[in-house]
Amino acid sequence: MSIDECKALVRYLYEIGHLKHSKRSGWWLAGVKDPESVAEHSFRTAIIGYVLALMEGANPAATAALCLFHDSLETRLGDIPSSSKRYISNIDARAVIADQVHDFPASVRDSIVGLIEEYRGQQSQEARLAKDADRLECLLQAREYEEQGYRKAQEWTVNNAAKLQSDAARRLAEVCQESPPDRWWNSIVPEAGGGRGRDY
């Protein structure tokens, strides 16, 4: 790998780091003043995707990789909320991807482009599970915001639950909607009111 290719990869890694500072702007419509970043969303989406793939008999590593890259174009485009997408119909996603990776070694470039195009095409089981993971993560986040007092976030819970495709995602969404977000630590810290091993 040449020094120029290494420089191109490092520029991209810095660019992806920008997602740690890029807020998920749709939550402002629910009144959330300081929503999570795109990077935080992508991290939990990848974990969810891995779990969903195991539950559905798909490839967990491939699904997690799709999840990690699914919002990578937002370094250039920003996080466009659903309320704005109807007015922005001519975004050339392929041009954005091409600009992001044009100086990469061919094998790296082709792999990243392939992941993003697979996710956008929604033809493979792993891509559909990655989309379910994206929606399930949004549902979990909505439940957490509801718990913090943002009542409007419930719309995100309902809307994302309705769009889930896989049985595994629908089953997890049901439990998410019935379980308080803080139950995980109540179950391991007895003095917090849960008692060790408390069931969901």
TIPARO-317881 format. One record per residue (C-alpha): residue number from 1; residue in three letters; x, y, z. Coordinates in Angstrom, 1 decimal, decimal comma, m for minus. Example, Ala and Ser with C-alpha at 12.3 -4.5 7.8 and 13.67 -1.06 7.14 Angstrom:
2
+-----+-----+--------+--------+--------+
:   n : res :      u :      v :      w :
+-----+-----+--------+--------+--------+
:   1 : ALA :   12,3 :   m4,5 :    7,8 :
:   2 : SER :   13,7 :   m1,1 :    7,1 :
+-----+-----+--------+--------+--------+
//
This chain:
200
+-----+-----+--------+--------+--------+
:   n : res :      u :      v :      w :
+-----+-----+--------+--------+--------+
:   1 : MET :    0,0 :    0,0 :    0,0 :
:   2 : SER :    1,4 :    3,4 :   m1,0 :
:   3 : ILE :    1,9 :    6,3 :    1,3 :
:   4 : ASP :   m0,8 :    8,2 :   m0,7 :
:   5 : GLU :   m3,3 :    5,4 :   m0,1 :
:   6 : CYS :   m2,4 :    5,3 :    3,6 :
:   7 : LYS :   m3,0 :    9,1 :    3,7 :
:   8 : ALA :   m6,4 :    8,6 :    2,0 :
:   9 : LEU :   m7,4 :    6,0 :    4,5 :
:  10 : VAL :   m6,4 :    8,2 :    7,4 :
:  11 : ARG :   m8,4 :   11,1 :    6,0 :
:  12 : TYR :  m11,4 :    8,8 :    5,8 :
:  13 : LEU :  m10,9 :    7,6 :    9,4 :
:  14 : TYR :  m10,8 :   11,2 :   10,6 :
:  15 : GLU :  m13,9 :   11,9 :    8,5 :
:  16 : ILE :  m15,8 :    9,0 :   10,1 :
:  17 : GLY :  m14,8 :   10,4 :   13,5 :
:  18 : HIS :  m16,9 :   13,4 :   12,7 :
:  19 : LEU :  m20,0 :   11,2 :   13,2 :
:  20 : LYS :  m19,2 :   11,3 :   16,9 :
:  21 : HIS :  m20,1 :   15,0 :   16,9 :
:  22 : SER :  m23,0 :   14,8 :   14,4 :
:  23 : LYS :  m26,3 :   14,7 :   16,3 :
:  24 : ARG :  m29,3 :   12,6 :   15,2 :
:  25 : SER :  m31,3 :   15,7 :   14,3 :
:  26 : GLY :  m34,7 :   14,0 :   14,0 :
:  27 : TRP :  m35,0 :   13,9 :   17,8 :
:  28 : TRP :  m35,1 :   17,7 :   17,9 :
:  29 : LEU :  m38,7 :   17,3 :   16,6 :
:  30 : ALA :  m39,5 :   15,3 :   19,7 :
:  31 : GLY :  m38,0 :   18,1 :   21,9 :
:  32 : VAL :  m34,8 :   16,2 :   22,7 :
:  33 : LYS :  m32,3 :   19,0 :   23,3 :
:  34 : ASP :  m29,1 :   16,9 :   23,2 :
:  35 : PRO :  m29,7 :   13,7 :   21,1 :
:  36 : GLU :  m27,2 :   11,0 :   20,6 :
:  37 : SER :  m24,6 :   11,2 :   17,9 :
:  38 : VAL :  m24,8 :    9,2 :   14,6 :
:  39 : ALA :  m21,7 :    7,3 :   15,8 :
:  40 : GLU :  m23,5 :    6,3 :   19,0 :
:  41 : HIS :  m26,5 :    5,2 :   17,0 :
:  42 : SER :  m24,3 :    3,2 :   14,6 :
:  43 : PHE :  m22,5 :    1,4 :   17,4 :
:  44 : ARG :  m25,6 :    0,0 :   19,0 :
:  45 : THR :  m27,1 :   m0,7 :   15,6 :
:  46 : ALA :  m24,2 :   m3,0 :   14,9 :
:  47 : ILE :  m24,6 :   m4,9 :   18,1 :
:  48 : ILE :  m28,3 :   m5,3 :   17,4 :
:  49 : GLY :  m27,6 :   m6,4 :   13,9 :
:  50 : TYR :  m25,2 :   m9,0 :   15,1 :
:  51 : VAL :  m27,8 :  m10,4 :   17,6 :
:  52 : LEU :  m30,6 :  m10,3 :   15,0 :
:  53 : ALA :  m28,5 :  m12,2 :   12,5 :
:  54 : LEU :  m27,8 :  m14,9 :   15,1 :
:  55 : MET :  m31,5 :  m15,2 :   15,9 :
:  56 : GLU :  m32,4 :  m15,4 :   12,2 :
:  57 : GLY :  m29,6 :  m17,7 :   11,0 :
:  58 : ALA :  m27,9 :  m15,1 :    8,9 :
:  59 : ASN :  m24,2 :  m14,0 :    8,9 :
:  60 : PRO :  m23,7 :  m11,9 :   12,0 :
:  61 : ALA :  m20,3 :  m10,4 :   11,0 :
:  62 : ALA :  m21,7 :   m9,3 :    7,6 :
:  63 : THR :  m24,8 :   m7,8 :    9,2 :
:  64 : ALA :  m22,8 :   m5,9 :   11,8 :
:  65 : ALA :  m20,5 :   m4,5 :    9,1 :
:  66 : LEU :  m23,5 :   m3,3 :    7,1 :
:  67 : CYS :  m24,8 :   m1,6 :   10,3 :
:  68 : LEU :  m21,4 :    0,1 :   11,0 :
:  69 : PHE :  m21,3 :    1,7 :    7,5 :
:  70 : HIS :  m25,1 :    2,4 :    7,0 :
:  71 : ASP :  m24,9 :    6,1 :    8,0 :
:  72 : SER :  m21,3 :    6,7 :    6,9 :
:  73 : LEU :  m22,5 :    9,1 :    4,1 :
:  74 : GLU :  m23,8 :   11,4 :    6,8 :
:  75 : THR :  m20,3 :   12,9 :    7,2 :
:  76 : ARG :  m21,0 :   14,7 :    3,9 :
:  77 : LEU :  m24,8 :   14,9 :    3,9 :
:  78 : GLY :  m25,6 :   15,4 :    7,6 :
:  79 : ASP :  m28,4 :   13,5 :    9,4 :
:  80 : ILE :  m31,5 :   14,4 :    7,3 :
:  81 : PRO :  m34,7 :   13,8 :    9,4 :
:  82 : SER :  m37,7 :   12,1 :    7,8 :
:  83 : SER :  m39,6 :   15,4 :    7,8 :
:  84 : SER :  m37,0 :   16,9 :    5,3 :
:  85 : LYS :  m36,4 :   13,9 :    3,0 :
:  86 : ARG :  m39,5 :   14,5 :    1,0 :
:  87 : TYR :  m37,9 :   17,8 :   m0,2 :
:  88 : ILE :  m34,5 :   16,2 :   m1,1 :
:  89 : SER :  m35,1 :   13,7 :   m3,8 :
:  90 : ASN :  m32,0 :   14,1 :   m5,9 :
:  91 : ILE :  m29,1 :   13,2 :   m3,6 :
:  92 : ASP :  m26,5 :   11,1 :   m5,6 :
:  93 : ALA :  m25,4 :    8,7 :   m2,9 :
:  94 : ARG :  m23,1 :    6,9 :   m5,3 :
:  95 : ALA :  m21,3 :   10,2 :   m6,0 :
:  96 : VAL :  m20,9 :   10,7 :   m2,2 :
:  97 : ILE :  m19,5 :    7,2 :   m1,7 :
:  98 : ALA :  m17,2 :    7,6 :   m4,7 :
:  99 : ASP :  m15,8 :   10,9 :   m3,3 :
: 100 : GLN :  m15,2 :    9,4 :    0,1 :
: 101 : VAL :  m13,2 :    6,4 :   m1,1 :
: 102 : HIS :  m11,7 :    7,4 :   m4,5 :
: 103 : ASP :   m8,0 :    7,3 :   m3,4 :
: 104 : PHE :   m8,3 :    4,0 :   m1,5 :
: 105 : PRO :   m6,6 :    0,8 :   m2,4 :
: 106 : ALA :   m9,0 :   m1,0 :   m4,7 :
: 107 : SER :   m9,8 :   m3,9 :   m2,3 :
: 108 : VAL :  m10,7 :   m1,5 :    0,5 :
: 109 : ARG :  m12,7 :    0,8 :   m1,8 :
: 110 : ASP :  m14,6 :   m2,0 :   m3,4 :
: 111 : SER :  m15,4 :   m3,5 :    0,0 :
: 112 : ILE :  m16,8 :   m0,3 :    1,5 :
: 113 : VAL :  m18,7 :    0,6 :   m1,6 :
: 114 : GLY :  m20,1 :   m3,0 :   m1,7 :
: 115 : LEU :  m21,3 :   m2,7 :    1,9 :
: 116 : ILE :  m23,1 :    0,6 :    1,4 :
: 117 : GLU :  m24,7 :   m0,5 :   m1,9 :
: 118 : GLU :  m25,8 :   m3,8 :   m0,3 :
: 119 : TYR :  m27,5 :   m1,9 :    2,6 :
: 120 : ARG :  m29,1 :    0,6 :    0,3 :
: 121 : GLY :  m30,3 :   m2,2 :   m2,1 :
: 122 : GLN :  m32,0 :   m4,2 :    0,7 :
: 123 : GLN :  m31,7 :   m7,4 :   m1,4 :
: 124 : SER :  m29,8 :   m9,7 :    1,0 :
: 125 : GLN :  m31,1 :  m11,1 :    4,3 :
: 126 : GLU :  m28,2 :   m9,4 :    6,1 :
: 127 : ALA :  m29,1 :   m6,0 :    4,6 :
: 128 : ARG :  m32,8 :   m6,4 :    5,7 :
: 129 : LEU :  m31,7 :   m7,3 :    9,2 :
: 130 : ALA :  m29,3 :   m4,3 :    9,2 :
: 131 : LYS :  m32,3 :   m2,1 :    8,4 :
: 132 : ASP :  m34,3 :   m3,8 :   11,2 :
: 133 : ALA :  m31,4 :   m3,2 :   13,5 :
: 134 : ASP :  m31,4 :    0,5 :   12,5 :
: 135 : ARG :  m35,1 :    0,8 :   13,3 :
: 136 : LEU :  m34,9 :   m1,3 :   16,5 :
: 137 : GLU :  m32,0 :    0,9 :   17,8 :
: 138 : CYS :  m34,2 :    4,0 :   17,1 :
: 139 : LEU :  m37,0 :    2,3 :   19,0 :
: 140 : LEU :  m34,7 :    1,6 :   22,0 :
: 141 : GLN :  m33,5 :    5,2 :   22,0 :
: 142 : ALA :  m37,1 :    6,4 :   21,8 :
: 143 : ARG :  m38,0 :    4,3 :   24,9 :
: 144 : GLU :  m35,0 :    5,8 :   26,7 :
: 145 : TYR :  m36,1 :    9,3 :   25,7 :
: 146 : GLU :  m39,6 :    8,6 :   26,8 :
: 147 : GLU :  m38,2 :    7,5 :   30,2 :
: 148 : GLN :  m36,4 :   10,9 :   30,4 :
: 149 : GLY :  m39,8 :   12,7 :   29,9 :
: 150 : TYR :  m39,8 :   13,3 :   26,2 :
: 151 : ARG :  m43,4 :   12,1 :   25,6 :
: 152 : LYS :  m43,3 :   12,8 :   21,8 :
: 153 : ALA :  m40,6 :   10,1 :   21,4 :
: 154 : GLN :  m43,4 :    7,5 :   21,7 :
: 155 : GLU :  m44,3 :    8,3 :   18,0 :
: 156 : TRP :  m40,8 :    7,0 :   17,1 :
: 157 : THR :  m41,4 :    3,8 :   19,1 :
: 158 : VAL :  m44,7 :    3,1 :   17,4 :
: 159 : ASN :  m43,5 :    4,0 :   13,9 :
: 160 : ASN :  m40,3 :    2,0 :   14,0 :
: 161 : ALA :  m42,1 :   m1,1 :   15,5 :
: 162 : ALA :  m44,5 :   m1,1 :   12,6 :
: 163 : LYS :  m41,8 :   m1,2 :   10,0 :
: 164 : LEU :  m39,8 :   m4,1 :   11,4 :
: 165 : GLN :  m39,6 :   m7,0 :    8,9 :
: 166 : SER :  m38,0 :  m10,0 :   10,7 :
: 167 : ASP :  m39,6 :  m12,1 :   13,4 :
: 168 : ALA :  m36,6 :  m11,7 :   15,6 :
: 169 : ALA :  m36,8 :   m7,9 :   15,5 :
: 170 : ARG :  m40,5 :   m7,9 :   16,1 :
: 171 : ARG :  m40,1 :  m10,2 :   19,1 :
: 172 : LEU :  m37,4 :   m7,9 :   20,6 :
: 173 : ALA :  m39,4 :   m4,8 :   19,9 :
: 174 : GLU :  m42,4 :   m6,3 :   21,8 :
: 175 : VAL :  m40,2 :   m6,9 :   24,9 :
: 176 : CYS :  m38,6 :   m3,4 :   24,5 :
: 177 : GLN :  m42,0 :   m1,8 :   24,6 :
: 178 : GLU :  m42,9 :   m3,7 :   27,8 :
: 179 : SER :  m39,6 :   m3,3 :   29,6 :
: 180 : PRO :  m38,3 :   m0,1 :   31,3 :
: 181 : PRO :  m34,9 :    0,9 :   29,9 :
: 182 : ASP :  m33,3 :    0,9 :   33,3 :
: 183 : ARG :  m34,3 :   m2,7 :   34,0 :
: 184 : TRP :  m30,9 :   m4,0 :   32,9 :
: 185 : TRP :  m29,0 :   m2,5 :   35,8 :
: 186 : ASN :  m31,9 :   m3,0 :   38,3 :
: 187 : SER :  m31,4 :   m6,7 :   37,5 :
: 188 : ILE :  m27,8 :   m6,8 :   38,7 :
: 189 : VAL :  m27,8 :   m4,2 :   41,5 :
: 190 : PRO :  m30,1 :   m5,5 :   44,3 :
: 191 : GLU :  m30,1 :   m2,1 :   46,1 :
: 192 : ALA :  m31,4 :   m0,4 :   43,0 :
: 193 : GLY :  m34,7 :   m2,3 :   43,5 :
: 194 : GLY :  m34,3 :   m5,2 :   41,1 :
: 195 : GLY :  m32,5 :   m8,0 :   42,8 :
: 196 : ARG :  m29,9 :  m10,1 :   41,0 :
: 197 : GLY :  m31,3 :  m12,1 :   38,1 :
: 198 : ARG :  m34,6 :  m10,3 :   38,0 :
: 199 : ASP :  m36,4 :  m11,3 :   34,8 :
: 200 : TYR :  m37,6 :   m8,9 :   32,1 :
+-----+-----+--------+--------+--------+
//
